[in-house]
Amino acid sequence: QGNTILNGGGIILDLLEGGEIVLKGENSTLLIQGITIKNISDKKIRCESSTSKIIFQDVKWIQSGDYSFEIGAFEVLNDFILYGDGHIFNLTTDQACTIYPNSMMKFMWGIKFNYEPTDKNKNLLQLTDNTSALAFEEAFFSAPNGIQLIKGRLIVTKENYAYNDNATSGIDGIIF
């Protein structure tokens, strides 16, 4: 609750059975920096209020199962690298999530990024300028109700897959 910093100093935090990081309280902020977090699944890292946010700064995120970010917002400073061979990172919050200048959110090695806000808003993943990046390396990208990225860079390396099963027209698609 309130404003908190989890500075890992380069360590690995293993969220074994029962392990979780929960941000409680209204208007709370948690800065997670300089850490590798593994065994992430379900909602093990979450906000409990829509007015709260988690800031990821120089974080490596390793999923061991499907994960959903459902409440609150997140922000990216510097690098936020996500791994999870065959697992899904579901972004379903109805709050704006921001990737700041000179920062990158990168999905790697088989992880599936599913953008599906509960309110079907196409503009909740916000890249602030042309130095902000959303990147994929051997990953999957899905936006069943569409997504629109207005600023920033999309970086695609190696073999990736982007799909939108529900699109009936270009307006429902993945728009860059």
TIVO-2410 file (N, C-alpha, C; in nm, 3 decimals):
# residues 176
REC num residu      c1      c2      c3 atome chaine
REC   1      Q   0.084  -0.117   0.000     N      A
REC   1      Q   0.000   0.000   0.000    CA      A
REC   1      Q   0.088   0.123   0.000     C      A
REC   2      G   0.046   0.230  -0.068     N      A
REC   2      G   0.127   0.349  -0.078    CA      A
REC   2      G   0.226   0.335  -0.192     C      A
REC   3      N   0.344   0.394  -0.176     N      A
REC   3      N   0.449   0.386  -0.277    CA      A
REC   3      N   0.561   0.298  -0.225     C      A
REC   4      T   0.594   0.193  -0.302     N      A
REC   4      T   0.691   0.094  -0.257    CA      A
REC   4      T   0.787   0.062  -0.370     C      A
REC   5      I   0.913   0.030  -0.333     N      A
REC   5      I   1.014  -0.011  -0.431    CA      A
REC   5      I   1.062  -0.150  -0.395     C      A
REC   6      L   1.063  -0.238  -0.493     N      A
REC   6      L   1.126  -0.370  -0.480    CA      A
REC   6      L   1.248  -0.366  -0.571     C      A
REC   7      N   1.365  -0.338  -0.511     N      A
REC   7      N   1.489  -0.331  -0.587    CA      A
REC   7      N   1.564  -0.461  -0.570     C      A
REC   8      G   1.566  -0.541  -0.677     N      A
REC   8      G   1.626  -0.673  -0.669    CA      A
REC   8      G   1.777  -0.676  -0.673     C      A
REC   9      G   1.839  -0.570  -0.720     N      A
REC   9      G   1.985  -0.569  -0.726    CA      A
REC   9      G   2.042  -0.682  -0.808     C      A
REC  10      G   1.966  -0.729  -0.908     N      A
REC  10      G   2.014  -0.834  -0.997    CA      A
REC  10      G   1.983  -0.976  -0.952     C      A
REC  11      I   1.912  -0.995  -0.844     N      A
REC  11      I   1.883  -1.131  -0.795    CA      A
REC  11      I   1.769  -1.196  -0.874     C      A
REC  12      I   1.747  -1.324  -0.845     N      A
REC  12      I   1.634  -1.399  -0.901    CA      A
REC  12      I   1.535  -1.424  -0.788     C      A
REC  13      L   1.411  -1.383  -0.810     N      A
REC  13      L   1.303  -1.408  -0.714    CA      A
REC  13      L   1.216  -1.518  -0.770     C      A
REC  14      D   1.204  -1.627  -0.697     N      A
REC  14      D   1.127  -1.744  -0.742    CA      A
REC  14      D   0.993  -1.745  -0.669     C      A
REC  15      L   0.884  -1.727  -0.745     N      A
REC  15      L   0.750  -1.729  -0.685    CA      A
REC  15      L   0.698  -1.872  -0.685     C      A
REC  16      L   0.751  -1.950  -0.592     N      A
REC  16      L   0.709  -2.088  -0.579    CA      A
REC  16      L   0.563  -2.093  -0.535     C      A
REC  17      E   0.511  -2.211  -0.511     N      A
REC  17      E   0.372  -2.227  -0.472    CA      A
REC  17      E   0.339  -2.136  -0.354     C      A
REC  18      G   0.235  -2.055  -0.372     N      A
REC  18      G   0.194  -1.961  -0.268    CA      A
REC  18      G   0.262  -1.826  -0.275     C      A
REC  19      G   0.368  -1.815  -0.353     N      A
REC  19      G   0.439  -1.688  -0.365    CA      A
REC  19      G   0.365  -1.592  -0.457     C      A
REC  20      E   0.355  -1.466  -0.415     N      A
REC  20      E   0.289  -1.366  -0.497    CA      A
REC  20      E   0.332  -1.226  -0.454     C      A
REC  21      I   0.310  -1.131  -0.543     N      A
REC  21      I   0.334  -0.989  -0.515    CA      A
REC  21      I   0.201  -0.919  -0.539     C      A
REC  22      V   0.145  -0.861  -0.433     N      A
REC  22      V   0.012  -0.800  -0.442    CA      A
REC  22      V   0.022  -0.654  -0.398     C      A
REC  23      L  -0.022  -0.564  -0.485     N      A
REC  23      L  -0.026  -0.422  -0.454    CA      A
REC  23      L  -0.165  -0.388  -0.403     C      A
REC  24      K  -0.173  -0.353  -0.275     N      A
REC  24      K  -0.303  -0.326  -0.211    CA      A
REC  24      K  -0.323  -0.175  -0.197     C      A
REC  25      G  -0.446  -0.134  -0.184     N      A
REC  25      G  -0.478   0.006  -0.157    CA      A
REC  25      G  -0.499   0.088  -0.283     C      A
REC  26      E  -0.578   0.193  -0.268     N      A
REC  26      E  -0.606   0.286  -0.377    CA      A
REC  26      E  -0.483   0.372  -0.406     C      A
REC  27      N  -0.464   0.409  -0.531     N      A
REC  27      N  -0.358   0.502  -0.573    CA      A
REC  27      N  -0.219   0.459  -0.527     C      A
REC  28      S  -0.196   0.331  -0.518     N      A
REC  28      S  -0.066   0.279  -0.476    CA      A
REC  28      S   0.023   0.255  -0.597     C      A
REC  29      T   0.153   0.261  -0.576     N      A
REC  29      T   0.251   0.237  -0.682    CA      A
REC  29      T   0.358   0.142  -0.629     C      A
REC  30      L   0.392   0.043  -0.711     N      A
REC  30      L   0.502  -0.047  -0.680    CA      A
REC  30      L   0.601  -0.041  -0.795     C      A
REC  31      L   0.725  -0.002  -0.765     N      A
REC  31      L   0.833  -0.004  -0.862    CA      A
REC  31      L   0.911  -0.132  -0.841     C      A
REC  32      I   0.912  -0.218  -0.944     N      A
REC  32      I   0.991  -0.341  -0.940    CA      A
REC  32      I   1.109  -0.317  -1.033     C      A
REC  33      Q   1.233  -0.324  -0.979     N      A
REC  33      Q   1.348  -0.290  -1.062    CA      A
REC  33      Q   1.465  -0.385  -1.038     C      A
REC  34      G   1.540  -0.407  -1.148     N      A
REC  34      G   1.665  -0.481  -1.140    CA      A
REC  34      G   1.651  -0.622  -1.087     C      A
REC  35      I   1.557  -0.698  -1.142     N      A
REC  35      I   1.530  -0.831  -1.087    CA      A
REC  35      I   1.482  -0.925  -1.196     C      A
REC  36      T   1.507  -1.053  -1.176     N      A
REC  36      T   1.446  -1.159  -1.257    CA      A
REC  36      T   1.344  -1.228  -1.168     C      A
REC  37      I   1.220  -1.237  -1.216     N      A
REC  37      I   1.114  -1.304  -1.140    CA      A
REC  37      I   1.071  -1.426  -1.219     C      A
REC  38      K   1.072  -1.544  -1.153     N      A
REC  38      K   1.034  -1.665  -1.225    CA      A
REC  38      K   0.921  -1.738  -1.154     C      A
REC  39      N   0.865  -1.834  -1.226     N      A
REC  39      N   0.748  -1.911  -1.181    CA      A
REC  39      N   0.625  -1.822  -1.163     C      A
REC  40      I   0.603  -1.734  -1.263     N      A
REC  40      I   0.487  -1.646  -1.263    CA      A
REC  40      I   0.374  -1.716  -1.338     C      A
REC  41      S   0.255  -1.713  -1.278     N      A
REC  41      S   0.136  -1.770  -1.341    CA      A
REC  41      S   0.013  -1.707  -1.277     C      A
REC  42      D  -0.103  -1.740  -1.332     N      A
REC  42      D  -0.231  -1.693  -1.279    CA      A
REC  42      D  -0.230  -1.541  -1.263     C      A
REC  43      K  -0.243  -1.494  -1.140     N      A
REC  43      K  -0.240  -1.351  -1.108    CA      A
REC  43      K  -0.143  -1.329  -0.993     C      A
REC  44      K  -0.028  -1.397  -0.996     N      A
REC  44      K   0.066  -1.391  -0.884    CA      A
REC  44      K   0.125  -1.253  -0.862     C      A
REC  45      I   0.126  -1.169  -0.966     N      A
REC  45      I   0.170  -1.031  -0.952    CA      A
REC  45      I   0.052  -0.946  -0.996     C      A
REC  46      R  -0.002  -0.864  -0.903     N      A
REC  46      R  -0.126  -0.794  -0.936    CA      A
REC  46      R  -0.150  -0.671  -0.850     C      A
REC  47      C  -0.237  -0.585  -0.904     N      A
REC  47      C  -0.294  -0.473  -0.830    CA      A
REC  47      C  -0.432  -0.516  -0.783     C      A
REC  48      E  -0.472  -0.464  -0.669     N      A
REC  48      E  -0.608  -0.491  -0.621    CA      A
REC  48      E  -0.702  -0.374  -0.644     C      A
REC  49      S  -0.648  -0.261  -0.693     N      A
REC  49      S  -0.730  -0.143  -0.720    CA      A
REC  49      S  -0.705  -0.094  -0.862     C      A
REC  50      S  -0.808  -0.048  -0.927     N      A
REC  50      S  -0.793   0.005  -1.063    CA      A
REC  50      S  -0.714   0.136  -1.065     C      A
REC  51      T  -0.696   0.200  -0.951     N      A
REC  51      T  -0.621   0.325  -0.945    CA      A
REC  51      T  -0.473   0.304  -0.911     C      A
REC  52      S  -0.431   0.181  -0.899     N      A
REC  52      S  -0.292   0.150  -0.865    CA      A
REC  52      S  -0.213   0.106  -0.988     C      A
REC  53      K  -0.080   0.110  -0.976     N      A
REC  53      K   0.004   0.071  -1.089    CA      A
REC  53      K   0.133   0.006  -1.043     C      A
REC  54      I   0.185  -0.081  -1.131     N      A
REC  54      I   0.315  -0.145  -1.111    CA      A
REC  54      I   0.407  -0.094  -1.220     C      A
REC  55      I   0.525  -0.051  -1.182     N      A
REC  55      I   0.626  -0.004  -1.277    CA      A
REC  55      I   0.735  -0.109  -1.286     C      A
REC  56      F   0.761  -0.156  -1.408     N      A
REC  56      F   0.866  -0.254  -1.431    CA      A
REC  56      F   0.987  -0.183  -1.492     C      A
REC  57      Q   1.100  -0.190  -1.422     N      A
REC  57      Q   1.223  -0.127  -1.470    CA      A
REC  57      Q   1.334  -0.230  -1.467     C      A
REC  58      D   1.384  -0.264  -1.585     N      A
REC  58      D   1.491  -0.362  -1.598    CA      A
REC  58      D   1.453  -0.494  -1.530     C      A
REC  59      V   1.341  -0.550  -1.575     N      A
REC  59      V   1.286  -0.673  -1.517    CA      A
REC  59      V   1.284  -0.783  -1.623     C      A
REC  60      K   1.327  -0.902  -1.582     N      A
REC  60      K   1.308  -1.024  -1.662    CA      A
REC  60      K   1.197  -1.102  -1.594     C      A
REC  61      W   1.099  -1.144  -1.673     N      A
REC  61      W   0.974  -1.205  -1.626    CA      A
REC  61      W   0.966  -1.343  -1.688     C      A
REC  62      I   0.965  -1.448  -1.608     N      A
REC  62      I   0.965  -1.585  -1.661    CA      A
REC  62      I   0.839  -1.656  -1.612     C      A
REC  63      Q   0.749  -1.684  -1.707     N      A
REC  63      Q   0.622  -1.749  -1.672    CA      A
REC  63      Q   0.636  -1.900  -1.673     C      A
REC  64      S   0.563  -1.963  -1.578     N      A
REC  64      S   0.555  -2.108  -1.572    CA      A
REC  64      S   0.414  -2.157  -1.603     C      A
REC  65      G   0.325  -2.062  -1.631     N      A
REC  65      G   0.186  -2.091  -1.665    CA      A
REC  65      G   0.123  -1.966  -1.722     C      A
REC  66      D  -0.002  -1.974  -1.764     N      A
REC  66      D  -0.071  -1.857  -1.817    CA      A
REC  66      D  -0.089  -1.754  -1.706     C      A
REC  67      Y  -0.085  -1.626  -1.744     N      A
REC  67      Y  -0.092  -1.515  -1.649    CA      A
REC  67      Y  -0.192  -1.412  -1.701     C      A
REC  68      S  -0.260  -1.342  -1.611     N      A
REC  68      S  -0.352  -1.234  -1.648    CA      A
REC  68      S  -0.327  -1.110  -1.563     C      A
REC  69      F  -0.309  -0.997  -1.633     N      A
REC  69      F  -0.303  -0.866  -1.567    CA      A
REC  69      F  -0.440  -0.804  -1.586     C      A
REC  70      E  -0.522  -0.803  -1.478     N      A
REC  70      E  -0.664  -0.770  -1.489    CA      A
REC  70      E  -0.705  -0.636  -1.429     C      A
REC  71      I  -0.634  -0.590  -1.328     N      A
REC  71      I  -0.676  -0.470  -1.255    CA      A
REC  71      I  -0.558  -0.374  -1.242     C      A
REC  72      G  -0.585  -0.244  -1.256     N      A
REC  72      G  -0.481  -0.144  -1.243    CA      A
REC  72      G  -0.405  -0.126  -1.373     C      A
REC  73      A  -0.287  -0.066  -1.362     N      A
REC  73      A  -0.206  -0.036  -1.480    CA      A
REC  73      A  -0.063  -0.080  -1.455     C      A
REC  74      F   0.012  -0.087  -1.565     N      A
REC  74      F   0.156  -0.105  -1.550    CA      A
REC  74      F   0.227  -0.007  -1.641     C      A
REC  75      E   0.352   0.021  -1.605     N      A
REC  75      E   0.437   0.109  -1.684    CA      A
REC  75      E   0.571   0.041  -1.702     C      A
REC  76      V   0.639   0.073  -1.813     N      A
REC  76      V   0.768   0.012  -1.844    CA      A
REC  76      V   0.874   0.122  -1.854     C      A
REC  77      L   0.981   0.106  -1.775     N      A
REC  77      L   1.098   0.192  -1.781    CA      A
REC  77      L   1.217   0.104  -1.819     C      A
REC  78      N   1.292   0.143  -1.917     N      A
REC  78      N   1.404   0.067  -1.969    CA      A
REC  78      N   1.353  -0.065  -2.027     C      A
REC  79      D   1.399  -0.179  -1.977     N      A
REC  79      D   1.363  -0.306  -2.038    CA      A
REC  79      D   1.272  -0.389  -1.948     C      A
REC  80      F   1.169  -0.445  -2.011     N      A
REC  80      F   1.080  -0.541  -1.946    CA      A
REC  80      F   1.072  -0.658  -2.044     C      A
REC  81      I   1.145  -0.767  -2.013     N      A
REC  81      I   1.159  -0.881  -2.103    CA      A
REC  81      I   1.079  -0.998  -2.047     C      A
REC  82      L   0.989  -1.052  -2.130     N      A
REC  82      L   0.898  -1.158  -2.085    CA      A
REC  82      L   0.928  -1.287  -2.160     C      A
REC  83      Y   0.942  -1.397  -2.084     N      A
REC  83      Y   0.965  -1.531  -2.137    CA      A
REC  83      Y   0.853  -1.622  -2.088     C      A
REC  84      G   0.824  -1.728  -2.164     N      A
REC  84      G   0.722  -1.821  -2.117    CA      A
REC  84      G   0.679  -1.916  -2.226     C      A
REC  85      D   0.764  -2.005  -2.261     N      A
REC  85      D   0.743  -2.096  -2.373    CA      A
REC  85      D   0.604  -2.160  -2.370     C      A
REC  86      G   0.517  -2.117  -2.463     N      A
REC  86      G   0.383  -2.172  -2.474    CA      A
REC  86      G   0.281  -2.114  -2.379     C      A
REC  87      H   0.321  -2.023  -2.291     N      A
REC  87      H   0.228  -1.965  -2.194    CA      A
REC  87      H   0.178  -1.829  -2.243     C      A
REC  88      I   0.063  -1.788  -2.190     N      A
REC  88      I  -0.003  -1.665  -2.235    CA      A
REC  88      I   0.011  -1.556  -2.130     C      A
REC  89      F   0.045  -1.435  -2.175     N      A
REC  89      F   0.038  -1.314  -2.094    CA      A
REC  89      F  -0.086  -1.240  -2.141     C      A
REC  90      N  -0.193  -1.246  -2.062     N      A
REC  90      N  -0.321  -1.180  -2.095    CA      A
REC  90      N  -0.323  -1.040  -2.035     C      A
REC  91      L  -0.345  -0.941  -2.120     N      A
REC  91      L  -0.361  -0.804  -2.074    CA      A
REC  91      L  -0.509  -0.769  -2.088     C      A
REC  92      T  -0.583  -0.770  -1.976     N      A
REC  92      T  -0.728  -0.751  -1.981    CA      A
REC  92      T  -0.775  -0.629  -1.902     C      A
REC  93      T  -0.684  -0.555  -1.840     N      A
REC  93      T  -0.723  -0.438  -1.763    CA      A
REC  93      T  -0.790  -0.333  -1.851     C      A
REC  94      D  -0.872  -0.249  -1.790     N      A
REC  94      D  -0.934  -0.139  -1.865    CA      A
REC  94      D  -0.862  -0.007  -1.836     C      A
REC  95      Q  -0.739  -0.016  -1.782     N      A
REC  95      Q  -0.657   0.102  -1.754    CA      A
REC  95      Q  -0.542   0.110  -1.855     C      A
REC  96      A  -0.497   0.231  -1.885     N      A
REC  96      A  -0.387   0.249  -1.980    CA      A
REC  96      A  -0.256   0.198  -1.922     C      A
REC  97      C  -0.181   0.126  -2.003     N      A
REC  97      C  -0.049   0.075  -1.967    CA      A
REC  97      C   0.051   0.144  -2.060     C      A
REC  98      T   0.162   0.191  -2.005     N      A
REC  98      T   0.251   0.282  -2.077    CA      A
REC  98      T   0.392   0.227  -2.089     C      A
REC  99      I   0.448   0.240  -2.209     N      A
REC  99      I   0.590   0.212  -2.233    CA      A
REC  99      I   0.656   0.347  -2.258     C      A
REC 100      Y   0.747   0.386  -2.170     N      A
REC 100      Y   0.806   0.520  -2.172    CA      A
REC 100      Y   0.918   0.533  -2.274     C      A
REC 101      P   0.967   0.658  -2.296     N      A
REC 101      P   1.077   0.679  -2.391    CA      A
REC 101      P   1.200   0.594  -2.356     C      A
REC 102      N   1.267   0.550  -2.461     N      A
REC 102      N   1.388   0.467  -2.448    CA      A
REC 102      N   1.361   0.341  -2.368     C      A
REC 103      S   1.239   0.289  -2.378     N      A
REC 103      S   1.199   0.170  -2.304    CA      A
REC 103      S   1.138   0.068  -2.399     C      A
REC 104      M   1.142  -0.059  -2.358     N      A
REC 104      M   1.093  -0.166  -2.444    CA      A
REC 104      M   1.028  -0.276  -2.361     C      A
REC 105      M   0.913  -0.322  -2.409     N      A
REC 105      M   0.847  -0.441  -2.357    CA      A
REC 105      M   0.868  -0.547  -2.464     C      A
REC 106      K   0.940  -0.655  -2.429     N      A
REC 106      K   0.979  -0.755  -2.529    CA      A
REC 106      K   0.930  -0.893  -2.489     C      A
REC 107      F   0.860  -0.958  -2.582     N      A
REC 107      F   0.809  -1.094  -2.563    CA      A
REC 107      F   0.900  -1.189  -2.638     C      A
REC 108      M   0.948  -1.294  -2.567     N      A
REC 108      M   1.049  -1.383  -2.625    CA      A
REC 108      M   1.016  -1.531  -2.608     C      A
REC 109      W   1.066  -1.609  -2.701     N      A
REC 109      W   1.076  -1.754  -2.692    CA      A
REC 109      W   0.943  -1.825  -2.664     C      A
REC 110      G   0.848  -1.803  -2.750     N      A
REC 110      G   0.725  -1.881  -2.744    CA      A
REC 110      G   0.616  -1.826  -2.656     C      A
REC 111      I   0.639  -1.716  -2.586     N      A
REC 111      I   0.533  -1.658  -2.505    CA      A
REC 111      I   0.426  -1.599  -2.596     C      A
REC 112      K   0.303  -1.601  -2.550     N      A
REC 112      K   0.191  -1.548  -2.628    CA      A
REC 112      K   0.137  -1.424  -2.557     C      A
REC 113      F   0.140  -1.309  -2.626     N      A
REC 113      F   0.084  -1.186  -2.571    CA      A
REC 113      F  -0.057  -1.170  -2.626     C      A
REC 114      N  -0.155  -1.169  -2.536     N      A
REC 114      N  -0.295  -1.155  -2.574    CA      A
REC 114      N  -0.347  -1.022  -2.518     C      A
REC 115      Y  -0.377  -0.927  -2.609     N      A
REC 115      Y  -0.430  -0.797  -2.572    CA      A
REC 115      Y  -0.581  -0.803  -2.584     C      A
REC 116      E  -0.651  -0.803  -2.469     N      A
REC 116      E  -0.796  -0.818  -2.471    CA      A
REC 116      E  -0.861  -0.745  -2.352     C      A
REC 117      P  -0.854  -0.610  -2.351     N      A
REC 117      P  -0.914  -0.534  -2.240    CA      A
REC 117      P  -1.063  -0.564  -2.226     C      A
REC 118      T  -1.110  -0.565  -2.103     N      A
REC 118      T  -1.251  -0.597  -2.077    CA      A
REC 118      T  -1.345  -0.498  -2.144     C      A
REC 119      D  -1.300  -0.373  -2.164     N      A
REC 119      D  -1.386  -0.273  -2.227    CA      A
REC 119      D  -1.364  -0.263  -2.379     C      A
REC 120      K  -1.282  -0.353  -2.434     N      A
REC 120      K  -1.253  -0.363  -2.578    CA      A
REC 120      K  -1.185  -0.238  -2.636     C      A
REC 121      N  -1.125  -0.157  -2.551     N      A
REC 121      N  -1.053  -0.038  -2.595    CA      A
REC 121      N  -0.927  -0.080  -2.670     C      A
REC 122      K  -0.906  -0.025  -2.787     N      A
REC 122      K  -0.793  -0.061  -2.872    CA      A
REC 122      K  -0.666   0.019  -2.841     C      A
REC 123      N  -0.676   0.120  -2.753     N      A
REC 123      N  -0.565   0.213  -2.731    CA      A
REC 123      N  -0.509   0.212  -2.589     C      A
REC 124      L  -0.521   0.103  -2.517     N      A
REC 124      L  -0.476   0.102  -2.377    CA      A
REC 124      L  -0.328   0.065  -2.360     C      A
REC 125      L  -0.264   0.017  -2.465     N      A
REC 125      L  -0.119  -0.004  -2.459    CA      A
REC 125      L  -0.057   0.116  -2.530     C      A
REC 126      Q   0.003   0.204  -2.453     N      A
REC 126      Q   0.048   0.333  -2.505    CA      A
REC 126      Q   0.200   0.342  -2.506     C      A
REC 127      L   0.254   0.364  -2.624     N      A
REC 127      L   0.396   0.390  -2.641    CA      A
REC 127      L   0.409   0.542  -2.653     C      A
REC 128      T   0.492   0.603  -2.569     N      A
REC 128      T   0.488   0.749  -2.554    CA      A
REC 128      T   0.555   0.827  -2.667     C      A
REC 129      D   0.657   0.770  -2.731     N      A
REC 129      D   0.720   0.841  -2.843    CA      A
REC 129      D   0.793   0.741  -2.933     C      A
REC 130      N   0.869   0.791  -3.031     N      A
REC 130      N   0.932   0.700  -3.128    CA      A
REC 130      N   1.050   0.621  -3.072     C      A
REC 131      T   1.087   0.642  -2.946     N      A
REC 131      T   1.191   0.560  -2.884    CA      A
REC 131      T   1.132   0.450  -2.796     C      A
REC 132      S   1.000   0.450  -2.779     N      A
REC 132      S   0.930   0.345  -2.704    CA      A
REC 132      S   0.911   0.227  -2.798     C      A
REC 133      A   0.923   0.104  -2.746     N      A
REC 133      A   0.915  -0.012  -2.835    CA      A
REC 133      A   0.836  -0.127  -2.774     C      A
REC 134      L   0.763  -0.194  -2.861     N      A
REC 134      L   0.699  -0.322  -2.832    CA      A
REC 134      L   0.770  -0.421  -2.923     C      A
REC 135      A   0.829  -0.526  -2.865     N      A
REC 135      A   0.914  -0.615  -2.944    CA      A
REC 135      A   0.874  -0.760  -2.927     C      A
REC 136      F   0.896  -0.836  -3.034     N      A
REC 136      F   0.865  -0.979  -3.035    CA      A
REC 136      F   0.982  -1.054  -3.097     C      A
REC 137      E   1.026  -1.159  -3.028     N      A
REC 137      E   1.129  -1.248  -3.082    CA      A
REC 137      E   1.084  -1.392  -3.058     C      A
REC 138      E   1.046  -1.458  -3.167     N      A
REC 138      E   0.994  -1.595  -3.160    CA      A
REC 138      E   0.877  -1.603  -3.062     C      A
REC 139      A   0.779  -1.515  -3.082     N      A
REC 139      A   0.665  -1.506  -2.992    CA      A
REC 139      A   0.535  -1.498  -3.071     C      A
REC 140      F   0.424  -1.486  -2.999     N      A
REC 140      F   0.290  -1.479  -3.057    CA      A
REC 140      F   0.222  -1.351  -3.009     C      A
REC 141      F   0.141  -1.291  -3.095     N      A
REC 141      F   0.070  -1.167  -3.062    CA      A
REC 141      F  -0.074  -1.180  -3.108     C      A
REC 142      S  -0.167  -1.164  -3.014     N      A
REC 142      S  -0.309  -1.176  -3.045    CA      A
REC 142      S  -0.384  -1.057  -2.987     C      A
REC 143      A  -0.480  -1.006  -3.065     N      A
REC 143      A  -0.567  -0.897  -3.019    CA      A
REC 143      A  -0.708  -0.926  -3.071     C      A
REC 144      P  -0.784  -1.012  -3.002     N      A
REC 144      P  -0.915  -1.055  -3.052    CA      A
REC 144      P  -1.012  -0.943  -3.086     C      A
REC 145      N  -1.002  -0.829  -3.017     N      A
REC 145      N  -1.091  -0.716  -3.044    CA      A
REC 145      N  -1.018  -0.600  -3.111     C      A
REC 146      G  -0.894  -0.624  -3.153     N      A
REC 146      G  -0.814  -0.522  -3.219    CA      A
REC 146      G  -0.724  -0.447  -3.122     C      A
REC 147      I  -0.623  -0.382  -3.179     N      A
REC 147      I  -0.532  -0.296  -3.103    CA      A
REC 147      I  -0.481  -0.190  -3.199     C      A
REC 148      Q  -0.459  -0.071  -3.146     N      A
REC 148      Q  -0.403   0.036  -3.227    CA      A
REC 148      Q  -0.285   0.095  -3.153     C      A
REC 149      L  -0.169   0.087  -3.214     N      A
REC 149      L  -0.047   0.145  -3.158    CA      A
REC 149      L  -0.018   0.272  -3.238     C      A
REC 150      I  -0.032   0.388  -3.173     N      A
REC 150      I  -0.025   0.516  -3.243    CA      A
REC 150      I   0.118   0.567  -3.253     C      A
REC 151      K   0.197   0.549  -3.150     N      A
REC 151      K   0.336   0.596  -3.149    CA      A
REC 151      K   0.428   0.478  -3.126     C      A
REC 152      G   0.557   0.506  -3.128     N      A
REC 152      G   0.656   0.405  -3.092    CA      A
REC 152      G   0.696   0.315  -3.207     C      A
REC 153      R   0.774   0.214  -3.171     N      A
REC 153      R   0.827   0.120  -3.270    CA      A
REC 153      R   0.777  -0.020  -3.238     C      A
REC 154      L   0.753  -0.094  -3.344     N      A
REC 154      L   0.725  -0.237  -3.333    CA      A
REC 154      L   0.847  -0.308  -3.387     C      A
REC 155      I   0.910  -0.391  -3.304     N      A
REC 155      I   1.032  -0.462  -3.345    CA      A
REC 155      I   1.000  -0.610  -3.350     C      A
REC 156      V   1.021  -0.669  -3.465     N      A
REC 156      V   0.993  -0.811  -3.485    CA      A
REC 156      V   1.120  -0.878  -3.535     C      A
REC 157      T   1.172  -0.974  -3.459     N      A
REC 157      T   1.292  -1.046  -3.501    CA      A
REC 157      T   1.264  -1.196  -3.496     C      A
REC 158      K   1.323  -1.266  -3.588     N      A
REC 158      K   1.306  -1.410  -3.605    CA      A
REC 158      K   1.161  -1.441  -3.641     C      A
REC 159      E   1.115  -1.562  -3.615     N      A
REC 159      E   0.981  -1.604  -3.656    CA      A
REC 159      E   0.879  -1.575  -3.546     C      A
REC 160      N   0.775  -1.500  -3.583     N      A
REC 160      N   0.669  -1.461  -3.491    CA      A
REC 160      N   0.534  -1.482  -3.557     C      A
REC 161      Y   0.429  -1.481  -3.476     N      A
REC 161      Y   0.294  -1.498  -3.528    CA      A
REC 161      Y   0.204  -1.391  -3.468     C      A
REC 162      A   0.129  -1.321  -3.554     N      A
REC 162      A   0.030  -1.223  -3.511    CA      A
REC 162      A  -0.104  -1.267  -3.567     C      A
REC 163      Y  -0.206  -1.268  -3.483     N      A
REC 163      Y  -0.336  -1.311  -3.531    CA      A
REC 163      Y  -0.448  -1.240  -3.456     C      A
REC 164      N  -0.563  -1.234  -3.524     N      A
REC 164      N  -0.681  -1.173  -3.468    CA      A
REC 164      N  -0.800  -1.251  -3.521     C      A
REC 165      D  -0.843  -1.350  -3.446     N      A
REC 165      D  -0.949  -1.440  -3.489    CA      A
REC 165      D  -1.085  -1.373  -3.506     C      A
REC 166      N  -1.110  -1.263  -3.435     N      A
REC 166      N  -1.242  -1.201  -3.439    CA      A
REC 166      N  -1.256  -1.088  -3.540     C      A
REC 167      A  -1.149  -1.051  -3.608     N      A
REC 167      A  -1.154  -0.936  -3.698    CA      A
REC 167      A  -1.247  -0.963  -3.816     C      A
REC 168      T  -1.339  -0.870  -3.837     N      A
REC 168      T  -1.428  -0.879  -3.953    CA      A
REC 168      T  -1.398  -0.769  -4.053     C      A
REC 169      S  -1.315  -0.670  -4.011     N      A
REC 169      S  -1.273  -0.563  -4.100    CA      A
REC 169      S  -1.139  -0.509  -4.048     C      A
REC 170      G  -1.079  -0.419  -4.123     N      A
REC 170      G  -0.952  -0.360  -4.084    CA      A
REC 170      G  -0.957  -0.285  -3.953     C      A
REC 171      I  -1.074  -0.231  -3.920     N      A
REC 171      I  -1.086  -0.155  -3.796    CA      A
REC 171      I  -1.075  -0.243  -3.672     C      A
REC 172      D  -1.100  -0.373  -3.687     N      A
REC 172      D  -1.089  -0.467  -3.575    CA      A
REC 172      D  -0.953  -0.534  -3.569     C      A
REC 173      G  -0.862  -0.495  -3.653     N      A
REC 173      G  -0.735  -0.564  -3.666    CA      A
REC 173      G  -0.626  -0.510  -3.575     C      A
REC 174      I  -0.506  -0.553  -3.603     N      A
REC 174      I  -0.387  -0.506  -3.535    CA      A
REC 174      I  -0.335  -0.391  -3.620     C      A
REC 175      I  -0.349  -0.268  -3.569     N      A
REC 175      I  -0.320  -0.147  -3.646    CA      A
REC 175      I  -0.195  -0.079  -3.590     C      A
REC 176      F  -0.099  -0.052  -3.679     N      A
REC 176      F   0.025   0.015  -3.639    CA      A
REC 176      F   0.034   0.150  -3.707     C      A
***
